[in-house]
């Protein structure tokens, strides 16, 4: 159970980082990159909600 909690916390941290990178990409007018980062962020969010 500890391993699943750790994975969830890691996925949430990854999501947070990806959100920041997407924001920076949008501000730098790198819209396509921002969209790819957002998709990766959604995957991280899904992973953080998965219970094993």
C-alpha positions in Angstrom: 0.0 0.0 0.0 2.9 2.4 0.7 4.2 1.8 -2.8 0.8 2.8 -4.3 0.7 5.9 -2.2 4.3 6.8 -3.3 3.3 6.4 -6.9 0.3 8.6 -6.5 2.4 11.3 -4.9 5.0 11.0 -7.6 2.3 11.3 -10.3 0.9 14.4 -8.6 4.4 15.9 -8.5 4.9 15.2 -12.2 1.5 16.7 -12.9 2.5 19.9 -11.0 5.8 20.2 -13.0 4.0 19.6 -16.3 1.4 22.3 -15.5 4.3 24.7 -14.8 6.0 23.7 -18.1 2.8 24.1 -20.1 2.2 27.6 -18.6 5.8 28.6 -19.5 5.4 27.2 -23.1 2.1 29.1 -23.6 3.8 32.3 -22.3 6.6 31.8 -24.8 4.1 31.3 -27.6 4.9 27.6 -28.0 1.3 26.5 -28.2 2.0 23.0 -29.8 4.5 22.2 -27.1 2.0 23.5 -24.4 -0.7 21.2 -25.8 1.6 18.1 -25.7 2.7 19.0 -22.2 -1.0 19.3 -21.2 -1.8 15.9 -22.6 1.1 14.4 -20.6 -0.2 16.2 -17.5 -3.6 14.6 -18.0 -2.0 11.2 -18.1 -0.1 12.0 -14.9 -3.4 13.1 -13.3 -5.1 9.9 -14.4 -2.1 7.9 -12.9 -2.4 9.8 -9.6 -6.1 8.7 -9.3 -5.5 5.1 -10.1 -5.7 2.8 -7.1 -3.8 -0.4 -7.2 
